[in-house]
Amino acid sequence: MSPGKYRHGLALTPRAADLLDALLRGDRERALGTLVDAYRDEGKLLLDIEQELLAPALVKAGELWVRGRLGDSAFERVGRFAEQVERAFRRHALGPADKTS
């Protein structure tokens, strides 16, 4: 991936940037919608979505934290929130877990 506009850090795709913004704002509906749209509209596989959207958004959040643009508690909140959104997305993509086996 190429560097961001300031020639350092990770450049995000528009969809990954939208996901990051939703994660930073704590907007569950928008974050989940971004993942679901990529899954539904682009026919991406679960692994592709994690690698192309979720991972870059979280790396960018880490870059913001390292540069002091995101505080410790906000960084931890984004990480926990991203886990919640990813679990919800997996449930959406894979359906409910089979509890009979």
C-alpha positions as CSV (number, residue, x, y, z in Angstrom):
1,M,0.0,0.0,0.0
2,S,1.1,3.5,-0.7
3,P,1.7,6.1,2.0
4,G,-0.9,8.6,3.1
5,K,-1.2,12.2,1.8
6,Y,1.7,13.3,4.0
7,R,3.9,10.6,2.6
8,H,3.9,8.6,5.8
9,G,1.5,6.1,7.2
10,L,-1.0,3.9,5.5
11,A,-3.3,5.3,2.7
12,L,-6.8,4.1,3.2
13,T,-9.3,3.3,0.5
14,P,-12.4,5.4,0.8
15,R,-14.4,2.6,2.3
16,A,-11.7,1.8,4.9
17,A,-11.5,5.6,5.7
18,D,-15.3,5.6,6.2
19,L,-15.0,2.6,8.5
20,L,-12.2,4.3,10.6
21,D,-14.4,7.4,10.9
22,A,-17.3,5.3,12.1
23,L,-15.1,3.5,14.6
24,L,-13.6,6.7,15.9
25,R,-17.1,8.2,16.3
26,G,-18.5,5.0,17.9
27,D,-21.2,4.7,15.1
28,R,-22.0,1.0,15.2
29,E,-24.6,1.2,12.5
30,R,-22.3,3.0,10.0
31,A,-19.3,0.8,10.8
32,L,-21.3,-2.4,10.4
33,G,-23.0,-1.1,7.3
34,T,-19.6,-0.4,5.7
35,L,-18.6,-4.0,6.2
36,V,-21.9,-5.4,5.1
37,D,-22.0,-3.2,2.0
38,A,-18.5,-4.5,1.0
39,Y,-19.7,-8.0,1.6
40,R,-23.0,-7.6,-0.3
41,D,-22.2,-5.1,-3.0
42,E,-18.7,-6.1,-3.9
43,G,-19.0,-9.8,-3.2
44,K,-15.9,-9.8,-1.1
45,L,-15.0,-12.7,1.1
46,L,-14.9,-12.3,4.9
47,L,-11.1,-12.6,4.9
48,D,-10.8,-10.0,2.2
49,I,-13.0,-7.5,4.1
50,E,-10.9,-8.1,7.3
51,Q,-7.6,-7.5,5.3
52,E,-8.8,-4.7,3.1
53,L,-11.0,-2.7,5.4
54,L,-10.8,-3.7,9.1
55,A,-7.0,-4.2,9.4
56,P,-6.0,-1.0,7.6
57,A,-8.6,1.1,9.6
58,L,-7.1,-0.3,12.8
59,V,-3.5,0.3,11.7
60,K,-4.5,3.9,10.9
61,A,-6.0,4.2,14.4
62,G,-2.6,2.9,15.8
63,E,-0.8,5.5,13.7
64,L,-3.0,8.2,15.2
65,W,-2.3,6.9,18.7
66,V,1.5,6.8,18.1
67,R,1.5,10.4,16.8
68,G,-0.5,11.5,19.9
69,R,-3.6,12.4,17.9
70,L,-5.6,9.7,19.7
71,G,-5.4,9.3,23.4
72,D,-4.9,6.0,25.2
73,S,-8.5,5.6,26.3
74,A,-9.9,6.5,22.9
75,F,-7.5,4.0,21.3
76,E,-8.6,1.3,23.6
77,R,-12.3,2.2,23.0
78,V,-11.8,2.0,19.2
79,G,-10.2,-1.4,19.6
80,R,-13.0,-2.8,21.8
81,F,-15.6,-1.3,19.5
82,A,-14.0,-2.7,16.4
83,E,-14.1,-6.2,18.0
84,Q,-17.8,-5.8,18.7
85,V,-18.5,-4.6,15.1
86,E,-16.4,-7.5,13.7
87,R,-18.3,-10.1,15.7
88,A,-21.6,-8.5,14.6
89,F,-20.4,-8.6,11.0
90,R,-19.3,-12.2,11.3
91,R,-22.8,-13.1,12.6
92,H,-24.3,-11.3,9.7
93,A,-22.0,-12.9,7.1
94,L,-22.0,-16.4,8.5
95,G,-25.4,-16.6,10.2
96,P,-26.0,-17.7,13.7
97,A,-23.7,-20.3,15.2
98,D,-25.1,-23.8,15.2
99,K,-25.5,-24.5,18.9
100,T,-26.7,-28.1,18.3
101,S,-23.3,-29.6,17.7
